[in-house]
């Protein structure tokens, strides 16, 4: 369910800055001055596929099934990764194309192949809903949480964090250049994300939406507060998988260090769908 989590608010604010992960002030820059005390957390076993769709997403659908959860990010990564689908720098383009050609038609799970249109539901979408009862206008403010610099081929593109699992929690004492010390909480996450091959971070020719607007009766709007979901939809594209990484550097004022590392599935972003996760009703859509 959507929540305005403080850590994720801090993460997206930091990510919106070109200097994400860096600090401009020596007064706030921290260095580690004491060993971390680690409390590793084991990853859960592979997600069950029971709740996920086993059919490609139909771009013409006007409504989704009740409880629709999209496709499994973890399972697609798990099935694609053994094929090493990224091009090696010592591999010719022709050799690479021949080596991965089978992935387009290979079954990943259910009826999903390496060229299917897939939909990924963000695990913790950053959403706020406002409603005007007089006009029955609903407005959803929305931010895509994810890296601004996921590398796909020779380009840096936007990506969205779909799910993350904490793998390590630790604390250490950080110190800035003036000798001020603070306890820093460090959390590492194993991430599964989706990278948008057509949303370049440098040129910004394609912009991701930050709000949706639609009309709904007040009696229905009341039920939406905790059931709004976001789907990132598009066909899987080469190189299929890329590395995903994101980092939030701790400061004196915000002594939290967040590290995300994992894989991102590459798609051509066709649309972002705002929907009711309970009923499957599509509330609004942005197409690309």
One Martini backbone bead per residue (centre of mass of N, CA, C, O) as a GRO file, in nm:
protein
  288
    1UNK     BB    1   0.098   0.035   0.019
    2UNK     BB    2   0.084   0.362   0.007
    3UNK     BB    3   0.369   0.557   0.133
    4UNK     BB    4   0.525   0.823   0.319
    5UNK     BB    5   0.841   0.759   0.338
    6UNK     BB    6   1.110   0.913   0.460
    7UNK     BB    7   1.342   0.764   0.313
    8UNK     BB    8   1.213   0.802   0.024
    9UNK     BB    9   1.200   1.103   0.023
   10UNK     BB   10   1.503   1.146   0.048
   11UNK     BB   11   1.582   0.986  -0.205
   12UNK     BB   12   1.423   1.151  -0.425
   13UNK     BB   13   1.547   1.425  -0.364
   14UNK     BB   14   1.836   1.337  -0.422
   15UNK     BB   15   1.786   1.220  -0.714
   16UNK     BB   16   1.702   1.506  -0.842
   17UNK     BB   17   1.997   1.559  -0.819
   18UNK     BB   18   2.296   1.578  -0.987
   19UNK     BB   19   2.445   1.530  -0.682
   20UNK     BB   20   2.390   1.253  -0.616
   21UNK     BB   21   2.582   1.139  -0.341
   22UNK     BB   22   2.662   1.437  -0.277
   23UNK     BB   23   2.850   1.708  -0.131
   24UNK     BB   24   2.902   2.073  -0.098
   25UNK     BB   25   2.983   2.033   0.213
   26UNK     BB   26   3.226   1.998   0.455
   27UNK     BB   27   3.034   2.008   0.705
   28UNK     BB   28   2.864   1.732   0.600
   29UNK     BB   29   3.083   1.553   0.545
   30UNK     BB   30   3.154   1.203   0.573
   31UNK     BB   31   3.344   0.980   0.775
   32UNK     BB   32   3.477   0.688   0.879
   33UNK     BB   33   3.574   0.626   1.243
   34UNK     BB   34   3.426   0.341   1.267
   35UNK     BB   35   3.331   0.042   1.288
   36UNK     BB   36   3.101  -0.164   1.181
   37UNK     BB   37   2.792  -0.302   1.286
   38UNK     BB   38   2.660  -0.608   1.196
   39UNK     BB   39   2.317  -0.716   1.061
   40UNK     BB   40   2.238  -0.958   0.885
   41UNK     BB   41   2.005  -1.029   0.615
   42UNK     BB   42   1.817  -1.260   0.484
   43UNK     BB   43   1.699  -1.371   0.206
   44UNK     BB   44   1.440  -1.465   0.065
   45UNK     BB   45   1.286  -1.666  -0.108
   46UNK     BB   46   1.153  -1.721  -0.385
   47UNK     BB   47   0.902  -1.599  -0.526
   48UNK     BB   48   0.594  -1.640  -0.569
   49UNK     BB   49   0.373  -1.669  -0.864
   50UNK     BB   50   0.070  -1.652  -0.787
   51UNK     BB   51   0.021  -1.321  -0.808
   52UNK     BB   52   0.122  -1.333  -1.096
   53UNK     BB   53   0.135  -1.279  -1.415
   54UNK     BB   54   0.143  -1.510  -1.719
   55UNK     BB   55   0.070  -1.272  -1.909
   56UNK     BB   56   0.074  -1.053  -2.127
   57UNK     BB   57   0.032  -0.730  -2.177
   58UNK     BB   58  -0.253  -0.538  -2.267
   59UNK     BB   59  -0.265  -0.225  -2.418
   60UNK     BB   60  -0.600  -0.235  -2.456
   61UNK     BB   61  -0.677  -0.236  -2.179
   62UNK     BB   62  -0.938  -0.099  -1.949
   63UNK     BB   63  -0.886  -0.339  -1.744
   64UNK     BB   64  -0.823  -0.516  -1.447
   65UNK     BB   65  -0.766  -0.741  -1.234
   66UNK     BB   66  -0.825  -0.820  -0.937
   67UNK     BB   67  -0.519  -0.779  -0.777
   68UNK     BB   68  -0.316  -0.674  -0.962
   69UNK     BB   69   0.066  -0.737  -0.993
   70UNK     BB   70   0.184  -0.823  -1.241
   71UNK     BB   71   0.519  -0.888  -1.272
   72UNK     BB   72   0.811  -1.070  -1.200
   73UNK     BB   73   1.112  -0.947  -1.141
   74UNK     BB   74   1.271  -1.182  -1.010
   75UNK     BB   75   1.204  -1.408  -1.220
   76UNK     BB   76   1.318  -1.275  -1.471
   77UNK     BB   77   1.604  -1.250  -1.367
   78UNK     BB   78   1.653  -1.551  -1.298
   79UNK     BB   79   1.614  -1.649  -1.602
   80UNK     BB   80   1.821  -1.448  -1.757
   81UNK     BB   81   2.106  -1.448  -1.618
   82UNK     BB   82   2.241  -1.723  -1.725
   83UNK     BB   83   2.270  -1.588  -2.030
   84UNK     BB   84   2.423  -1.332  -2.040
   85UNK     BB   85   2.273  -1.066  -2.207
   86UNK     BB   86   2.523  -0.905  -2.225
   87UNK     BB   87   2.759  -0.730  -2.385
   88UNK     BB   88   3.073  -0.783  -2.473
   89UNK     BB   89   3.355  -0.600  -2.555
   90UNK     BB   90   3.472  -0.871  -2.724
   91UNK     BB   91   3.198  -0.861  -2.883
   92UNK     BB   92   3.034  -0.879  -3.148
   93UNK     BB   93   2.737  -0.786  -3.274
   94UNK     BB   94   2.682  -1.051  -3.425
   95UNK     BB   95   2.746  -1.245  -3.194
   96UNK     BB   96   2.541  -1.134  -2.996
   97UNK     BB   97   2.283  -1.167  -3.163
   98UNK     BB   98   2.312  -1.478  -3.182
   99UNK     BB   99   2.324  -1.548  -2.872
  100UNK     BB  100   2.028  -1.383  -2.798
  101UNK     BB  101   1.794  -1.462  -2.996
  102UNK     BB  102   1.635  -1.676  -2.816
  103UNK     BB  103   1.514  -1.481  -2.593
  104UNK     BB  104   1.262  -1.372  -2.744
  105UNK     BB  105   1.116  -1.684  -2.737
  106UNK     BB  106   1.164  -1.757  -2.465
  107UNK     BB  107   1.052  -1.889  -2.179
  108UNK     BB  108   1.021  -1.765  -1.860
  109UNK     BB  109   0.705  -1.753  -1.778
  110UNK     BB  110   0.454  -1.894  -1.882
  111UNK     BB  111   0.395  -1.650  -2.157
  112UNK     BB  112   0.675  -1.524  -2.112
  113UNK     BB  113   0.903  -1.335  -2.295
  114UNK     BB  114   1.180  -1.148  -2.434
  115UNK     BB  115   0.921  -0.961  -2.590
  116UNK     BB  116   0.725  -0.888  -2.391
  117UNK     BB  117   0.468  -0.731  -2.240
  118UNK     BB  118   0.520  -0.561  -1.936
  119UNK     BB  119   0.437  -0.534  -1.573
  120UNK     BB  120   0.530  -0.310  -1.302
  121UNK     BB  121   0.493  -0.297  -0.954
  122UNK     BB  122   0.534  -0.084  -0.720
  123UNK     BB  123   0.586  -0.149  -0.391
  124UNK     BB  124   0.645   0.183  -0.300
  125UNK     BB  125   0.466   0.422  -0.378
  126UNK     BB  126   0.484   0.777  -0.425
  127UNK     BB  127   0.183   0.895  -0.277
  128UNK     BB  128  -0.080   1.154  -0.326
  129UNK     BB  129  -0.417   1.241  -0.228
  130UNK     BB  130  -0.657   1.459  -0.378
  131UNK     BB  131  -0.992   1.615  -0.308
  132UNK     BB  132  -1.289   1.742  -0.482
  133UNK     BB  133  -1.620   1.728  -0.395
  134UNK     BB  134  -1.751   1.941  -0.591
  135UNK     BB  135  -1.599   1.818  -0.871
  136UNK     BB  136  -1.466   1.523  -0.851
  137UNK     BB  137  -1.156   1.576  -0.818
  138UNK     BB  138  -0.861   1.394  -0.874
  139UNK     BB  139  -0.525   1.395  -0.724
  140UNK     BB  140  -0.201   1.254  -0.811
  141UNK     BB  141   0.092   1.248  -0.657
  142UNK     BB  142   0.410   1.154  -0.823
  143UNK     BB  143   0.706   0.939  -0.776
  144UNK     BB  144   0.992   0.813  -0.913
  145UNK     BB  145   1.181   0.558  -0.782
  146UNK     BB  146   1.524   0.606  -0.885
  147UNK     BB  147   1.757   0.600  -1.108
  148UNK     BB  148   1.939   0.841  -1.324
  149UNK     BB  149   2.204   0.618  -1.399
  150UNK     BB  150   2.134   0.389  -1.597
  151UNK     BB  151   2.310   0.163  -1.797
  152UNK     BB  152   2.241   0.156  -2.159
  153UNK     BB  153   2.488   0.103  -2.310
  154UNK     BB  154   2.567   0.449  -2.390
  155UNK     BB  155   2.337   0.516  -2.180
  156UNK     BB  156   2.147   0.721  -1.958
  157UNK     BB  157   1.877   0.612  -1.752
  158UNK     BB  158   1.582   0.564  -1.632
  159UNK     BB  159   1.448   0.428  -1.322
  160UNK     BB  160   1.268   0.170  -1.130
  161UNK     BB  161   1.177   0.071  -0.824
  162UNK     BB  162   1.018  -0.228  -0.729
  163UNK     BB  163   1.219  -0.390  -0.528
  164UNK     BB  164   1.332  -0.454  -0.179
  165UNK     BB  165   1.600  -0.605   0.024
  166UNK     BB  166   1.734  -0.643   0.317
  167UNK     BB  167   2.094  -0.731   0.390
  168UNK     BB  168   2.196  -0.475   0.575
  169UNK     BB  169   2.270  -0.367   0.916
  170UNK     BB  170   2.435  -0.067   1.034
  171UNK     BB  171   2.687   0.098   1.245
  172UNK     BB  172   2.850   0.425   1.263
  173UNK     BB  173   3.103   0.667   1.288
  174UNK     BB  174   3.082   0.992   1.183
  175UNK     BB  175   3.304   1.243   1.021
  176UNK     BB  176   3.395   1.555   0.976
  177UNK     BB  177   3.630   1.811   0.905
  178UNK     BB  178   3.553   1.933   1.214
  179UNK     BB  179   3.492   1.669   1.413
  180UNK     BB  180   3.208   1.590   1.381
  181UNK     BB  181   2.986   1.357   1.531
  182UNK     BB  182   2.793   1.062   1.412
  183UNK     BB  183   2.543   0.839   1.392
  184UNK     BB  184   2.529   0.582   1.143
  185UNK     BB  185   2.289   0.442   0.926
  186UNK     BB  186   2.325   0.133   0.748
  187UNK     BB  187   2.169   0.028   0.432
  188UNK     BB  188   2.120  -0.266   0.246
  189UNK     BB  189   2.007  -0.354  -0.093
  190UNK     BB  190   1.818  -0.571  -0.283
  191UNK     BB  191   1.748  -0.508  -0.622
  192UNK     BB  192   1.452  -0.450  -0.833
  193UNK     BB  193   1.429  -0.328  -1.168
  194UNK     BB  194   1.348  -0.071  -1.419
  195UNK     BB  195   1.457   0.014  -1.746
  196UNK     BB  196   1.441   0.304  -1.967
  197UNK     BB  197   1.548   0.318  -2.289
  198UNK     BB  198   1.360   0.599  -2.367
  199UNK     BB  199   1.482   0.753  -2.088
  200UNK     BB  200   1.684   1.001  -2.089
  201UNK     BB  201   1.889   1.174  -1.855
  202UNK     BB  202   2.020   1.398  -2.037
  203UNK     BB  203   1.800   1.506  -2.247
  204UNK     BB  204   1.493   1.482  -2.154
  205UNK     BB  205   1.267   1.418  -2.378
  206UNK     BB  206   1.153   1.229  -2.157
  207UNK     BB  207   0.888   1.257  -1.924
  208UNK     BB  208   0.790   1.194  -1.615
  209UNK     BB  209   0.534   1.183  -1.424
  210UNK     BB  210   0.379   1.372  -1.125
  211UNK     BB  211   0.071   1.343  -1.227
  212UNK     BB  212  -0.285   1.279  -1.172
  213UNK     BB  213  -0.615   1.303  -1.334
  214UNK     BB  214  -0.958   1.254  -1.205
  215UNK     BB  215  -1.291   1.125  -1.195
  216UNK     BB  216  -1.478   1.072  -0.883
  217UNK     BB  217  -1.663   0.965  -0.654
  218UNK     BB  218  -1.657   1.006  -0.319
  219UNK     BB  219  -1.716   0.707  -0.233
  220UNK     BB  220  -1.461   0.608  -0.395
  221UNK     BB  221  -1.228   0.793  -0.299
  222UNK     BB  222  -1.212   0.680  -0.007
  223UNK     BB  223  -1.087   0.390  -0.111
  224UNK     BB  224  -0.801   0.495  -0.244
  225UNK     BB  225  -0.578   0.569  -0.041
  226UNK     BB  226  -0.480   0.232  -0.013
  227UNK     BB  227  -0.516   0.143  -0.360
  228UNK     BB  228  -0.278   0.269  -0.517
  229UNK     BB  229  -0.123   0.200  -0.830
  230UNK     BB  230   0.184   0.128  -1.026
  231UNK     BB  231   0.261   0.094  -1.379
  232UNK     BB  232   0.521  -0.042  -1.579
  233UNK     BB  233   0.507  -0.039  -1.942
  234UNK     BB  234   0.662  -0.290  -2.164
  235UNK     BB  235   0.891  -0.408  -2.370
  236UNK     BB  236   1.139  -0.613  -2.395
  237UNK     BB  237   1.494  -0.534  -2.415
  238UNK     BB  238   1.783  -0.480  -2.523
  239UNK     BB  239   1.994  -0.636  -2.280
  240UNK     BB  240   1.753  -0.699  -2.057
  241UNK     BB  241   2.011  -0.660  -1.855
  242UNK     BB  242   2.117  -0.453  -1.573
  243UNK     BB  243   2.270  -0.260  -1.363
  244UNK     BB  244   2.179  -0.166  -1.025
  245UNK     BB  245   2.227   0.167  -0.870
  246UNK     BB  246   2.220   0.328  -0.536
  247UNK     BB  247   2.291   0.642  -0.347
  248UNK     BB  248   2.301   0.763  -0.002
  249UNK     BB  249   2.453   1.013   0.161
  250UNK     BB  250   2.571   1.105   0.452
  251UNK     BB  251   2.495   1.345   0.709
  252UNK     BB  252   2.461   1.534   0.977
  253UNK     BB  253   2.146   1.588   0.921
  254UNK     BB  254   2.154   1.288   0.756
  255UNK     BB  255   2.242   0.979   0.915
  256UNK     BB  256   2.194   0.813   0.621
  257UNK     BB  257   2.273   0.503   0.457
  258UNK     BB  258   2.205   0.410   0.114
  259UNK     BB  259   2.209   0.082  -0.058
  260UNK     BB  260   2.171  -0.009  -0.400
  261UNK     BB  261   2.165  -0.350  -0.546
  262UNK     BB  262   2.135  -0.497  -0.888
  263UNK     BB  263   1.865  -0.537  -1.113
  264UNK     BB  264   1.760  -0.445  -1.456
  265UNK     BB  265   1.496  -0.430  -1.660
  266UNK     BB  266   1.459  -0.388  -2.003
  267UNK     BB  267   1.254  -0.126  -2.142
  268UNK     BB  268   0.996   0.010  -2.335
  269UNK     BB  269   0.823   0.275  -2.251
  270UNK     BB  270   0.467   0.302  -2.295
  271UNK     BB  271   0.340   0.309  -1.990
  272UNK     BB  272   0.156   0.463  -1.720
  273UNK     BB  273  -0.034   0.313  -1.454
  274UNK     BB  274  -0.321   0.401  -1.280
  275UNK     BB  275  -0.456   0.199  -1.004
  276UNK     BB  276  -0.675  -0.032  -0.860
  277UNK     BB  277  -0.572  -0.297  -0.666
  278UNK     BB  278  -0.855  -0.420  -0.600
  279UNK     BB  279  -1.032  -0.388  -0.885
  280UNK     BB  280  -0.854  -0.279  -1.157
  281UNK     BB  281  -0.900   0.006  -1.205
  282UNK     BB  282  -0.843   0.253  -1.437
  283UNK     BB  283  -0.757   0.594  -1.381
  284UNK     BB  284  -0.475   0.640  -1.541
  285UNK     BB  285  -0.270   0.752  -1.833
  286UNK     BB  286   0.068   0.738  -1.966
  287UNK     BB  287   0.211   0.794  -2.278
  288UNK     BB  288   0.513   0.716  -2.512
   0.00000   0.00000   0.00000
